[in-house]
């Protein structure tokens, strides 16, 4: 069971696709820049802020699952 979960996590991290998480207004302002470095930084920040709640909910869900599994 643990090996199966490990394989799923490895596949998940190996086959991720690039995500663009900018709103239309942010994209319009940032596309006018030449180097696009600021746009990449803003996009990475948005994705980072979006992922944190999912990780926290996953951790809480794991502990709830583990407590029910013990009983």
PDB file of N, CA, C and O in Angstrom:
ATOM      1  N   UNK A   1       0.826  -1.193   0.000  1.00  0.00           N
ATOM      2  CA  UNK A   1       0.000   0.000   0.000  1.00  0.00           C
ATOM      3  C   UNK A   1       0.871   1.258   0.000  1.00  0.00           C
ATOM      4  O   UNK A   1       0.604   2.201  -0.745  1.00  0.00           O
ATOM      5  N   UNK A   2       1.911   1.269   0.835  1.00  0.00           N
ATOM      6  CA  UNK A   2       2.785   2.442   0.895  1.00  0.00           C
ATOM      7  C   UNK A   2       3.547   2.622  -0.417  1.00  0.00           C
ATOM      8  O   UNK A   2       3.762   3.748  -0.867  1.00  0.00           O
ATOM      9  N   UNK A   3       3.953   1.509  -1.024  1.00  0.00           N
ATOM     10  CA  UNK A   3       4.670   1.596  -2.291  1.00  0.00           C
ATOM     11  C   UNK A   3       3.764   2.145  -3.384  1.00  0.00           C
ATOM     12  O   UNK A   3       4.207   2.902  -4.247  1.00  0.00           O
ATOM     13  N   UNK A   4       2.502   1.760  -3.339  1.00  0.00           N
ATOM     14  CA  UNK A   4       1.547   2.236  -4.337  1.00  0.00           C
ATOM     15  C   UNK A   4       1.367   3.756  -4.232  1.00  0.00           C
ATOM     16  O   UNK A   4       1.347   4.454  -5.245  1.00  0.00           O
ATOM     17  N   UNK A   5       1.239   4.253  -3.018  1.00  0.00           N
ATOM     18  CA  UNK A   5       1.094   5.696  -2.812  1.00  0.00           C
ATOM     19  C   UNK A   5       2.361   6.420  -3.252  1.00  0.00           C
ATOM     20  O   UNK A   5       2.289   7.493  -3.851  1.00  0.00           O
ATOM     21  N   UNK A   6       3.506   5.844  -2.959  1.00  0.00           N
ATOM     22  CA  UNK A   6       4.775   6.441  -3.376  1.00  0.00           C
ATOM     23  C   UNK A   6       4.860   6.521  -4.891  1.00  0.00           C
ATOM     24  O   UNK A   6       5.288   7.545  -5.424  1.00  0.00           O
ATOM     25  N   UNK A   7       4.465   5.471  -5.596  1.00  0.00           N
ATOM     26  CA  UNK A   7       4.479   5.475  -7.058  1.00  0.00           C
ATOM     27  C   UNK A   7       3.537   6.538  -7.616  1.00  0.00           C
ATOM     28  O   UNK A   7       3.873   7.226  -8.580  1.00  0.00           O
ATOM     29  N   UNK A   8       2.376   6.669  -7.018  1.00  0.00           N
ATOM     30  CA  UNK A   8       1.417   7.676  -7.471  1.00  0.00           C
ATOM     31  C   UNK A   8       1.986   9.074  -7.283  1.00  0.00           C
ATOM     32  O   UNK A   8       1.852   9.922  -8.166  1.00  0.00           O
ATOM     33  N   UNK A   9       2.624   9.322  -6.138  1.00  0.00           N
ATOM     34  CA  UNK A   9       3.223  10.640  -5.899  1.00  0.00           C
ATOM     35  C   UNK A   9       4.362  10.932  -6.872  1.00  0.00           C
ATOM     36  O   UNK A   9       4.495  12.056  -7.356  1.00  0.00           O
ATOM     37  N   UNK A  10       5.177   9.925  -7.157  1.00  0.00           N
ATOM     38  CA  UNK A  10       6.282  10.116  -8.098  1.00  0.00           C
ATOM     39  C   UNK A  10       5.738  10.440  -9.484  1.00  0.00           C
ATOM     40  O   UNK A  10       6.232  11.353 -10.145  1.00  0.00           O
ATOM     41  N   UNK A  11       4.723   9.700  -9.928  1.00  0.00           N
ATOM     42  CA  UNK A  11       4.117   9.961 -11.234  1.00  0.00           C
ATOM     43  C   UNK A  11       3.497  11.353 -11.260  1.00  0.00           C
ATOM     44  O   UNK A  11       3.614  12.078 -12.248  1.00  0.00           O
ATOM     45  N   UNK A  12       2.836  11.719 -10.159  1.00  0.00           N
ATOM     46  CA  UNK A  12       2.209  13.035 -10.082  1.00  0.00           C
ATOM     47  C   UNK A  12       3.237  14.145 -10.246  1.00  0.00           C
ATOM     48  O   UNK A  12       2.986  15.112 -10.965  1.00  0.00           O
ATOM     49  N   UNK A  13       4.376  14.026  -9.601  1.00  0.00           N
ATOM     50  CA  UNK A  13       5.376  15.085  -9.673  1.00  0.00           C
ATOM     51  C   UNK A  13       6.169  15.064 -10.977  1.00  0.00           C
ATOM     52  O   UNK A  13       6.680  16.101 -11.400  1.00  0.00           O
ATOM     53  N   UNK A  14       6.279  13.907 -11.616  1.00  0.00           N
ATOM     54  CA  UNK A  14       7.011  13.829 -12.871  1.00  0.00           C
ATOM     55  C   UNK A  14       6.202  14.345 -14.059  1.00  0.00           C
ATOM     56  O   UNK A  14       6.764  14.895 -15.006  1.00  0.00           O
ATOM     57  N   UNK A  15       4.903  14.169 -14.006  1.00  0.00           N
ATOM     58  CA  UNK A  15       4.076  14.511 -15.152  1.00  0.00           C
ATOM     59  C   UNK A  15       3.184  15.724 -14.887  1.00  0.00           C
ATOM     60  O   UNK A  15       2.012  15.735 -15.263  1.00  0.00           O
ATOM     61  N   UNK A  16       3.733  16.716 -14.255  1.00  0.00           N
ATOM     62  CA  UNK A  16       2.976  17.945 -14.042  1.00  0.00           C
ATOM     63  C   UNK A  16       3.090  18.812 -15.290  1.00  0.00           C
ATOM     64  O   UNK A  16       4.084  18.747 -16.014  1.00  0.00           O
ATOM     65  N   UNK A  17       2.080  19.612 -15.531  1.00  0.00           N
ATOM     66  CA  UNK A  17       2.096  20.510 -16.673  1.00  0.00           C
ATOM     67  C   UNK A  17       2.228  21.934 -16.156  1.00  0.00           C
ATOM     68  O   UNK A  17       1.774  22.238 -15.053  1.00  0.00           O
ATOM     69  N   UNK A  18       2.837  22.797 -16.932  1.00  0.00           N
ATOM     70  CA  UNK A  18       2.947  24.187 -16.488  1.00  0.00           C
ATOM     71  C   UNK A  18       1.561  24.828 -16.366  1.00  0.00           C
ATOM     72  O   UNK A  18       0.694  24.628 -17.216  1.00  0.00           O
ATOM     73  N   UNK A  19       1.374  25.583 -15.318  1.00  0.00           N
ATOM     74  CA  UNK A  19       0.084  26.197 -15.054  1.00  0.00           C
ATOM     75  C   UNK A  19       0.242  27.709 -15.119  1.00  0.00           C
ATOM     76  O   UNK A  19       1.209  28.264 -14.596  1.00  0.00           O
ATOM     77  N   UNK A  20      -0.694  28.358 -15.752  1.00  0.00           N
ATOM     78  CA  UNK A  20      -0.703  29.810 -15.794  1.00  0.00           C
ATOM     79  C   UNK A  20      -1.880  30.277 -14.959  1.00  0.00           C
ATOM     80  O   UNK A  20      -3.031  30.008 -15.303  1.00  0.00           O
ATOM     81  N   UNK A  21      -1.606  30.971 -13.867  1.00  0.00           N
ATOM     82  CA  UNK A  21      -2.648  31.311 -12.907  1.00  0.00           C
ATOM     83  C   UNK A  21      -2.888  32.807 -12.805  1.00  0.00           C
ATOM     84  O   UNK A  21      -3.346  33.289 -11.769  1.00  0.00           O
ATOM     85  N   UNK A  22      -2.593  33.534 -13.839  1.00  0.00           N
ATOM     86  CA  UNK A  22      -2.771  34.977 -13.764  1.00  0.00           C
ATOM     87  C   UNK A  22      -4.165  35.365 -14.227  1.00  0.00           C
ATOM     88  O   UNK A  22      -4.715  34.777 -15.158  1.00  0.00           O
ATOM     89  N   UNK A  23      -4.719  36.357 -13.567  1.00  0.00           N
ATOM     90  CA  UNK A  23      -6.008  36.882 -14.027  1.00  0.00           C
ATOM     91  C   UNK A  23      -5.782  37.706 -15.290  1.00  0.00           C
ATOM     92  O   UNK A  23      -4.640  37.999 -15.646  1.00  0.00           O
ATOM     93  N   UNK A  24      -6.852  38.077 -15.958  1.00  0.00           N
ATOM     94  CA  UNK A  24      -6.752  38.804 -17.228  1.00  0.00           C
ATOM     95  C   UNK A  24      -6.073  40.166 -17.054  1.00  0.00           C
ATOM     96  O   UNK A  24      -5.289  40.582 -17.906  1.00  0.00           O
ATOM     97  N   UNK A  25      -6.371  40.851 -15.963  1.00  0.00           N
ATOM     98  CA  UNK A  25      -5.783  42.177 -15.743  1.00  0.00           C
ATOM     99  C   UNK A  25      -4.275  42.067 -15.479  1.00  0.00           C
ATOM    100  O   UNK A  25      -3.487  42.838 -16.026  1.00  0.00           O
ATOM    101  N   UNK A  26      -3.892  41.121 -14.655  1.00  0.00           N
ATOM    102  CA  UNK A  26      -2.462  40.946 -14.363  1.00  0.00           C
ATOM    103  C   UNK A  26      -1.714  40.562 -15.634  1.00  0.00           C
ATOM    104  O   UNK A  26      -0.620  41.064 -15.895  1.00  0.00           O
ATOM    105  N   UNK A  27      -2.305  39.677 -16.418  1.00  0.00           N
ATOM    106  CA  UNK A  27      -1.651  39.236 -17.645  1.00  0.00           C
ATOM    107  C   UNK A  27      -1.478  40.407 -18.618  1.00  0.00           C
ATOM    108  O   UNK A  27      -0.421  40.553 -19.231  1.00  0.00           O
ATOM    109  N   UNK A  28      -2.497  41.228 -18.758  1.00  0.00           N
ATOM    110  CA  UNK A  28      -2.423  42.356 -19.689  1.00  0.00           C
ATOM    111  C   UNK A  28      -1.320  43.329 -19.285  1.00  0.00           C
ATOM    112  O   UNK A  28      -0.603  43.843 -20.143  1.00  0.00           O
ATOM    113  N   UNK A  29      -1.182  43.579 -18.009  1.00  0.00           N
ATOM    114  CA  UNK A  29      -0.147  44.515 -17.539  1.00  0.00           C
ATOM    115  C   UNK A  29       1.232  43.900 -17.675  1.00  0.00           C
ATOM    116  O   UNK A  29       2.175  44.574 -18.090  1.00  0.00           O
ATOM    117  N   UNK A  30       1.361  42.629 -17.330  1.00  0.00           N
ATOM    118  CA  UNK A  30       2.672  42.005 -17.313  1.00  0.00           C
ATOM    119  C   UNK A  30       3.162  41.586 -18.701  1.00  0.00           C
ATOM    120  O   UNK A  30       4.366  41.415 -18.893  1.00  0.00           O
ATOM    121  N   UNK A  31       2.269  41.418 -19.663  1.00  0.00           N
ATOM    122  CA  UNK A  31       2.706  41.038 -21.004  1.00  0.00           C
ATOM    123  C   UNK A  31       3.404  42.180 -21.728  1.00  0.00           C
ATOM    124  O   UNK A  31       4.129  41.947 -22.695  1.00  0.00           O
ATOM    125  N   UNK A  32       3.196  43.396 -21.277  1.00  0.00           N
ATOM    126  CA  UNK A  32       3.834  44.532 -21.934  1.00  0.00           C
ATOM    127  C   UNK A  32       5.320  44.630 -21.587  1.00  0.00           C
ATOM    128  O   UNK A  32       6.059  45.367 -22.239  1.00  0.00           O
ATOM    129  N   UNK A  33       5.760  43.898 -20.573  1.00  0.00           N
ATOM    130  CA  UNK A  33       7.168  43.925 -20.186  1.00  0.00           C
ATOM    131  C   UNK A  33       7.980  43.083 -21.178  1.00  0.00           C
ATOM    132  O   UNK A  33       7.480  42.089 -21.705  1.00  0.00           O
ATOM    133  N   UNK A  34       9.216  43.479 -21.425  1.00  0.00           N
ATOM    134  CA  UNK A  34      10.028  42.779 -22.417  1.00  0.00           C
ATOM    135  C   UNK A  34      10.621  41.475 -21.917  1.00  0.00           C
ATOM    136  O   UNK A  34      10.552  40.472 -22.627  1.00  0.00           O
ATOM    137  N   UNK A  35      11.199  41.447 -20.728  1.00  0.00           N
ATOM    138  CA  UNK A  35      11.895  40.261 -20.253  1.00  0.00           C
ATOM    139  C   UNK A  35      10.984  39.152 -19.757  1.00  0.00           C
ATOM    140  O   UNK A  35      11.394  37.993 -19.707  1.00  0.00           O
ATOM    141  N   UNK A  36       9.759  39.486 -19.390  1.00  0.00           N
ATOM    142  CA  UNK A  36       8.773  38.536 -18.867  1.00  0.00           C
ATOM    143  C   UNK A  36       9.195  37.903 -17.538  1.00  0.00           C
ATOM    144  O   UNK A  36       8.548  36.962 -17.078  1.00  0.00           O
ATOM    145  N   UNK A  37      10.255  38.395 -16.921  1.00  0.00           N
ATOM    146  CA  UNK A  37      10.689  37.832 -15.637  1.00  0.00           C
ATOM    147  C   UNK A  37       9.703  38.168 -14.525  1.00  0.00           C
ATOM    148  O   UNK A  37       9.436  37.330 -13.664  1.00  0.00           O
ATOM    149  N   UNK A  38       9.162  39.378 -14.530  1.00  0.00           N
ATOM    150  CA  UNK A  38       8.190  39.759 -13.510  1.00  0.00           C
ATOM    151  C   UNK A  38       6.924  38.924 -13.659  1.00  0.00           C
ATOM    152  O   UNK A  38       6.330  38.516 -12.661  1.00  0.00           O
ATOM    153  N   UNK A  39       6.508  38.669 -14.894  1.00  0.00           N
ATOM    154  CA  UNK A  39       5.310  37.861 -15.135  1.00  0.00           C
ATOM    155  C   UNK A  39       5.509  36.443 -14.616  1.00  0.00           C
ATOM    156  O   UNK A  39       4.601  35.871 -14.014  1.00  0.00           O
ATOM    157  N   UNK A  40       6.674  35.880 -14.842  1.00  0.00           N
ATOM    158  CA  UNK A  40       6.961  34.528 -14.339  1.00  0.00           C
ATOM    159  C   UNK A  40       6.958  34.510 -12.813  1.00  0.00           C
ATOM    160  O   UNK A  40       6.459  33.564 -12.203  1.00  0.00           O
ATOM    161  N   UNK A  41       7.503  35.536 -12.205  1.00  0.00           N
ATOM    162  CA  UNK A  41       7.524  35.618 -10.745  1.00  0.00           C
ATOM    163  C   UNK A  41       6.131  35.749 -10.152  1.00  0.00           C
ATOM    164  O   UNK A  41       5.817  35.112  -9.146  1.00  0.00           O
ATOM    165  N   UNK A  42       5.295  36.576 -10.773  1.00  0.00           N
ATOM    166  CA  UNK A  42       3.924  36.741 -10.296  1.00  0.00           C
ATOM    167  C   UNK A  42       3.153  35.434 -10.466  1.00  0.00           C
ATOM    168  O   UNK A  42       2.402  35.033  -9.577  1.00  0.00           O
ATOM    169  N   UNK A  43       3.340  34.771 -11.607  1.00  0.00           N
ATOM    170  CA  UNK A  43       2.656  33.507 -11.861  1.00  0.00           C
ATOM    171  C   UNK A  43       3.070  32.450 -10.836  1.00  0.00           C
ATOM    172  O   UNK A  43       2.220  31.733 -10.308  1.00  0.00           O
ATOM    173  N   UNK A  44       4.352  32.352 -10.557  1.00  0.00           N
ATOM    174  CA  UNK A  44       4.825  31.382  -9.560  1.00  0.00           C
ATOM    175  C   UNK A  44       4.278  31.700  -8.170  1.00  0.00           C
ATOM    176  O   UNK A  44       3.932  30.790  -7.417  1.00  0.00           O
ATOM    177  N   UNK A  45       4.199  32.970  -7.833  1.00  0.00           N
ATOM    178  CA  UNK A  45       3.641  33.362  -6.537  1.00  0.00           C
ATOM    179  C   UNK A  45       2.176  32.995  -6.406  1.00  0.00           C
ATOM    180  O   UNK A  45       1.740  32.535  -5.351  1.00  0.00           O
ATOM    181  N   UNK A  46       1.414  33.196  -7.471  1.00  0.00           N
ATOM    182  CA  UNK A  46      -0.004  32.855  -7.445  1.00  0.00           C
ATOM    183  C   UNK A  46      -0.186  31.352  -7.292  1.00  0.00           C
ATOM    184  O   UNK A  46      -1.018  30.903  -6.503  1.00  0.00           O
ATOM    185  N   UNK A  47       0.584  30.575  -8.037  1.00  0.00           N
ATOM    186  CA  UNK A  47       0.484  29.114  -7.938  1.00  0.00           C
ATOM    187  C   UNK A  47       0.894  28.659  -6.541  1.00  0.00           C
ATOM    188  O   UNK A  47       0.258  27.774  -5.970  1.00  0.00           O
ATOM    189  N   UNK A  48       1.937  29.247  -5.992  1.00  0.00           N
ATOM    190  CA  UNK A  48       2.386  28.897  -4.637  1.00  0.00           C
ATOM    191  C   UNK A  48       1.283  29.158  -3.616  1.00  0.00           C
ATOM    192  O   UNK A  48       1.007  28.313  -2.764  1.00  0.00           O
ATOM    193  N   UNK A  49       0.656  30.322  -3.702  1.00  0.00           N
ATOM    194  CA  UNK A  49      -0.421  30.655  -2.770  1.00  0.00           C
ATOM    195  C   UNK A  49      -1.637  29.751  -2.964  1.00  0.00           C
ATOM    196  O   UNK A  49      -2.378  29.506  -2.013  1.00  0.00           O
ATOM    197  N   UNK A  50      -1.848  29.262  -4.161  1.00  0.00           N
ATOM    198  CA  UNK A  50      -2.986  28.398  -4.437  1.00  0.00           C
ATOM    199  C   UNK A  50      -2.749  26.978  -3.920  1.00  0.00           C
ATOM    200  O   UNK A  50      -3.703  26.305  -3.529  1.00  0.00           O
ATOM    201  N   UNK A  51      -1.517  26.514  -3.909  1.00  0.00           N
ATOM    202  CA  UNK A  51      -1.205  25.131  -3.530  1.00  0.00           C
ATOM    203  C   UNK A  51      -1.221  24.929  -2.019  1.00  0.00           C
ATOM    204  O   UNK A  51      -1.600  23.852  -1.559  1.00  0.00           O
ATOM    205  N   UNK A  52      -0.832  25.906  -1.248  1.00  0.00           N
ATOM    206  CA  UNK A  52      -0.709  25.764   0.203  1.00  0.00           C
ATOM    207  C   UNK A  52      -2.005  25.287   0.869  1.00  0.00           C
ATOM    208  O   UNK A  52      -1.933  24.365   1.682  1.00  0.00           O
ATOM    209  N   UNK A  53      -3.178  25.849   0.582  1.00  0.00           N
ATOM    210  CA  UNK A  53      -4.396  25.337   1.227  1.00  0.00           C
ATOM    211  C   UNK A  53      -4.680  23.873   0.904  1.00  0.00           C
ATOM    212  O   UNK A  53      -5.155  23.129   1.763  1.00  0.00           O
ATOM    213  N   UNK A  54      -4.390  23.454  -0.328  1.00  0.00           N
ATOM    214  CA  UNK A  54      -4.608  22.055  -0.696  1.00  0.00           C
ATOM    215  C   UNK A  54      -3.684  21.127   0.078  1.00  0.00           C
ATOM    216  O   UNK A  54      -4.094  20.039   0.481  1.00  0.00           O
ATOM    217  N   UNK A  55      -2.458  21.542   0.286  1.00  0.00           N
ATOM    218  CA  UNK A  55      -1.523  20.728   1.066  1.00  0.00           C
ATOM    219  C   UNK A  55      -2.001  20.624   2.512  1.00  0.00           C
ATOM    220  O   UNK A  55      -1.981  19.540   3.095  1.00  0.00           O
ATOM    221  N   UNK A  56      -2.429  21.739   3.090  1.00  0.00           N
ATOM    222  CA  UNK A  56      -2.912  21.719   4.473  1.00  0.00           C
ATOM    223  C   UNK A  56      -4.154  20.837   4.621  1.00  0.00           C
ATOM    224  O   UNK A  56      -4.262  20.081   5.586  1.00  0.00           O
ATOM    225  N   UNK A  57      -5.090  20.928   3.675  1.00  0.00           N
ATOM    226  CA  UNK A  57      -6.284  20.083   3.730  1.00  0.00           C
ATOM    227  C   UNK A  57      -5.899  18.616   3.566  1.00  0.00           C
ATOM    228  O   UNK A  57      -6.491  17.748   4.207  1.00  0.00           O
ATOM    229  N   UNK A  58      -4.925  18.335   2.725  1.00  0.00           N
ATOM    230  CA  UNK A  58      -4.451  16.962   2.559  1.00  0.00           C
ATOM    231  C   UNK A  58      -3.842  16.406   3.834  1.00  0.00           C
ATOM    232  O   UNK A  58      -4.060  15.241   4.170  1.00  0.00           O
ATOM    233  N   UNK A  59      -3.087  17.220   4.543  1.00  0.00           N
ATOM    234  CA  UNK A  59      -2.472  16.781   5.798  1.00  0.00           C
ATOM    235  C   UNK A  59      -3.544  16.515   6.847  1.00  0.00           C
ATOM    236  O   UNK A  59      -3.491  15.502   7.544  1.00  0.00           O
ATOM    237  N   UNK A  60      -4.511  17.411   6.964  1.00  0.00           N
ATOM    238  CA  UNK A  60      -5.611  17.206   7.919  1.00  0.00           C
ATOM    239  C   UNK A  60      -6.401  15.953   7.551  1.00  0.00           C
ATOM    240  O   UNK A  60      -6.758  15.163   8.425  1.00  0.00           O
ATOM    241  N   UNK A  61      -6.672  15.769   6.264  1.00  0.00           N
ATOM    242  CA  UNK A  61      -7.382  14.574   5.807  1.00  0.00           C
ATOM    243  C   UNK A  61      -6.616  13.303   6.120  1.00  0.00           C
ATOM    244  O   UNK A  61      -7.215  12.295   6.494  1.00  0.00           O
ATOM    245  N   UNK A  62      -5.301  13.337   5.971  1.00  0.00           N
ATOM    246  CA  UNK A  62      -4.483  12.171   6.292  1.00  0.00           C
ATOM    247  C   UNK A  62      -4.578  11.820   7.771  1.00  0.00           C
ATOM    248  O   UNK A  62      -4.708  10.646   8.117  1.00  0.00           O
ATOM    249  N   UNK A  63      -4.516  12.813   8.645  1.00  0.00           N
ATOM    250  CA  UNK A  63      -4.609  12.535  10.072  1.00  0.00           C
ATOM    251  C   UNK A  63      -5.986  12.019  10.460  1.00  0.00           C
ATOM    252  O   UNK A  63      -6.100  11.147  11.321  1.00  0.00           O
ATOM    253  N   UNK A  64      -7.029  12.547   9.836  1.00  0.00           N
ATOM    254  CA  UNK A  64      -8.379  12.034  10.100  1.00  0.00           C
ATOM    255  C   UNK A  64      -8.480  10.589   9.624  1.00  0.00           C
ATOM    256  O   UNK A  64      -9.023   9.741  10.333  1.00  0.00           O
ATOM    257  N   UNK A  65      -7.965  10.302   8.439  1.00  0.00           N
ATOM    258  CA  UNK A  65      -7.969   8.935   7.904  1.00  0.00           C
ATOM    259  C   UNK A  65      -7.205   7.993   8.826  1.00  0.00           C
ATOM    260  O   UNK A  65      -7.655   6.882   9.105  1.00  0.00           O
ATOM    261  N   UNK A  66      -6.050   8.444   9.293  1.00  0.00           N
ATOM    262  CA  UNK A  66      -5.228   7.604  10.158  1.00  0.00           C
ATOM    263  C   UNK A  66      -5.934   7.314  11.482  1.00  0.00           C
ATOM    264  O   UNK A  66      -5.842   6.200  11.997  1.00  0.00           O
ATOM    265  N   UNK A  67      -6.640   8.309  12.041  1.00  0.00           N
ATOM    266  CA  UNK A  67      -7.359   8.091  13.294  1.00  0.00           C
ATOM    267  C   UNK A  67      -8.520   7.116  13.115  1.00  0.00           C
ATOM    268  O   UNK A  67      -8.767   6.285  13.989  1.00  0.00           O
ATOM    269  N   UNK A  68      -9.228   7.207  12.001  1.00  0.00           N
ATOM    270  CA  UNK A  68     -10.323   6.268  11.738  1.00  0.00           C
ATOM    271  C   UNK A  68      -9.795   4.873  11.448  1.00  0.00           C
ATOM    272  O   UNK A  68     -10.444   3.881  11.781  1.00  0.00           O
ATOM    273  N   UNK A  69      -8.622   4.788  10.830  1.00  0.00           N
ATOM    274  CA  UNK A  69      -8.015   3.489  10.511  1.00  0.00           C
ATOM    275  C   UNK A  69      -7.583   2.757  11.771  1.00  0.00           C
ATOM    276  O   UNK A  69      -7.646   1.528  11.814  1.00  0.00           O
ATOM    277  N   UNK A  70      -7.140   3.487  12.810  1.00  0.00           N
ATOM    278  CA  UNK A  70      -6.720   2.873  14.077  1.00  0.00           C
ATOM    279  C   UNK A  70      -7.905   2.212  14.780  1.00  0.00           C
ATOM    280  O   UNK A  70      -7.762   1.148  15.381  1.00  0.00           O
ATOM    281  N   UNK A  71      -9.067   2.847  14.702  1.00  0.00           N
ATOM    282  CA  UNK A  71     -10.252   2.331  15.401  1.00  0.00           C
ATOM    283  C   UNK A  71     -10.801   1.207  14.614  1.00  0.00           C
ATOM    284  O   UNK A  71     -11.804   0.611  15.006  1.00  0.00           O
TER     285      UNK A  71
END
